[in-house]
């Protein structure tokens, strides 16, 4: 008489591991384009914010010059 040794049945988690790996791989392939698009959007947003900061700085500088001219003009009028 020979005794047959049966392999233990895999747990439900082990049985579904290959499909989970496949699903994760497919999901990541779909997420990569979205990640690239989000990165491009964030880079553009950063560039726009830098340009806006330069614009506001130029506005502040020109406002100071106008105020200085106005103050100078007012001072010479009073004399």
Secondary structure, 3 states (H helix, E strand, C coil): CCCCCCCCCCCHHHHHHHHHHHHHHHHHHHHHHHHHHHHHHHHHHHHHHHHHHHHHHHHHHHHHHHHHHHHHHHHHHHC
